[in-house]
Amino acid sequence: MSEKIDKAMSLFKERKYKECIDAFSMVLENEPDNSDVYNNMGVAYACDGDYNHALNCYTKAIELNPELAQAYINLSDLYFKSGDLASAIGTLQRGTYELENNLTLAHLLARVYIEDQRYEDAVVELERVLDGEPENYDAYYDLGHVCFELGDYESAISNFENVLTYREDSELLFYSLAQAYEANNEIDKAISNYLKAIAVNDKFTLAYKKVGILFMARNDFEDALEYFEEYSNFDIPQEEKDSINKLIERIKTKV
């Protein structure tokens, strides 16, 4: 029977999804309780755009094997992409109940909570993930954003700083850290991190505007002028460009 499964997987890799589904169906004629086949067939249906059959396959896979983590992931993803966050959450909640030590499911649940703006629930799941995986920098990053949304800027800063222990090549990380410092009224550190975001990616337009605003707020007009001029040279909407150019002209009167 493994040869038939291998055949079905080969068809999947060739993106021959209908033939793949037919091949998996033949396997199920002899192995009607094979949860992995139902899960894989669900993926093939999803790739072919048949989401109802995909949902039924994932549901059947979970029914046959409540500890099949990938089926919960696939089913929740199907719900998530359709905008049904409640069903995505319900699926992952059941998965974390059946597989309480599976931190991947817990992390995914936290991310759907974030999307649904259930930030306190997200904190619980992310802290559980970090208890089991204290070096999971993705969880620190997500927790930093949740703390920011909750107005706990010091905790946001702490979590973003933890991510820096593992990577220092992300403009988005430096930008997020800068925003947290700015919200916490630590302007020098905010400017420093906006500049680090630019150092990592000199095409990261938002950082130029942000740092220009902060330099202007503390009357560093020459530095503000430099970054606003660079920002205005990017491909930004004309209305925004006109607004920035007017601001540049006003700043020039102060330099």
Disulfide bonds with the S-S distance in Angstrom:
none
